[in-house]
């Protein structure tokens, strides 16, 4: 646990993190790069018609592609309230490794079953 806290501390100190509730009036732009983390901790990125489930290496690859076009791109993370914290932390680590330094983290209610 101590290592996880240390890692998160390093990640946060090197990124401009913005946190907001997904219901806030600051809507995510339609053309934004969005990483969604569901209640089971699965990663999805926005696709042409619907979010695409991705693994860790694909997430880093897609993030790197976006950041090569514009290194100051704001990356959005929308995590369901039930998403495991370690998966959100892992997503921050992967985005950082891909070069992201501007990340907006939002939480949203888990869908009703």
PyMOL commands that set and color helices and strands:
alter all, ss='L'
color gray80, all
select helices_A, chain A and resi 2-13+56-69+85-97
alter helices_A, ss='H'
color red, helices_A
select strands_A, chain A and resi 16-21+33-37+43-45+52-54+75-80+102-108
alter strands_A, ss='S'
color yellow, strands_A
deselect
rebuild
show_as cartoon
